[in-house]
């Protein structure tokens, strides 16, 4: 089954304690992306990756890091989480090419609470 | 930069009512337009898309037409069901970057 898998689904942690949210896709997609969803703001892109070892900032990258060492995995790293990073996070992937209009496949989300 | 504006919710309807969710956009290029749906506790799923002006996307009874002259992509359904209760997001894709609207919560009552 084609899917995007995020872990953990829920996490409560404290300010400053490094955490990683993993994302894995089994569709051999080149393009992967992270979003955060906040009430009244919709989804905002944090980082995206067009292929292995190619990443770029989205709209709200501050406080986050990503890596793309393998095609299937795109972890999101919060080196020193703060309460304003409490949010619902989604990973997504899609086929990509020049001027791609391929839809993105989303994971089920990770709800982070930073105390 | 690119942006998407959706009508604010929440929207509450009775079954079999007509649903319209307005969406307008600003873009520097020639974007593709999407509607995504998010059911409670789930991630987003693509509902429909349109890739160029005057294209009509349709799926599950929902329709939206890409109107370049009015920069709009309004979502419509003629007769909603309780199972259509969800959050709906309008989005545009331009040069690999996907920009979302704030989302509209729709509740359909039996």
Boltz contact constraints between the chains, C-beta under 6 A:
constraints:
  - contact:
      token1: [A, 40]
      token2: [B, 102]
      max_distance: 6.0
  - contact:
      token1: [A, 41]
      token2: [B, 102]
      max_distance: 6.0
  - contact:
      token1: [A, 42]
      token2: [B, 100]
      max_distance: 6.0
  - contact:
      token1: [A, 42]
      token2: [B, 101]
      max_distance: 6.0
  - contact:
      token1: [A, 42]
      token2: [B, 102]
      max_distance: 6.0
  - contact:
      token1: [A, 42]
      token2: [B, 103]
      max_distance: 6.0
  - contact:
      token1: [A, 43]
      token2: [B, 100]
      max_distance: 6.0
  - contact:
      token1: [A, 90]
      token2: [B, 43]
      max_distance: 6.0
  - contact:
      token1: [A, 101]
      token2: [B, 32]
      max_distance: 6.0
  - contact:
      token1: [A, 101]
      token2: [B, 51]
      max_distance: 6.0
  - contact:
      token1: [A, 101]
      token2: [B, 93]
      max_distance: 6.0
  - contact:
      token1: [A, 103]
      token2: [B, 46]
      max_distance: 6.0
  - contact:
      token1: [A, 106]
      token2: [B, 43]
      max_distance: 6.0
  - contact:
      token1: [A, 106]
      token2: [B, 44]
      max_distance: 6.0
  - contact:
      token1: [A, 107]
      token2: [B, 43]
      max_distance: 6.0
  - contact:
      token1: [A, 108]
      token2: [B, 42]
      max_distance: 6.0
  - contact:
      token1: [A, 108]
      token2: [B, 43]
      max_distance: 6.0
  - contact:
      token1: [A, 109]
      token2: [B, 43]
      max_distance: 6.0
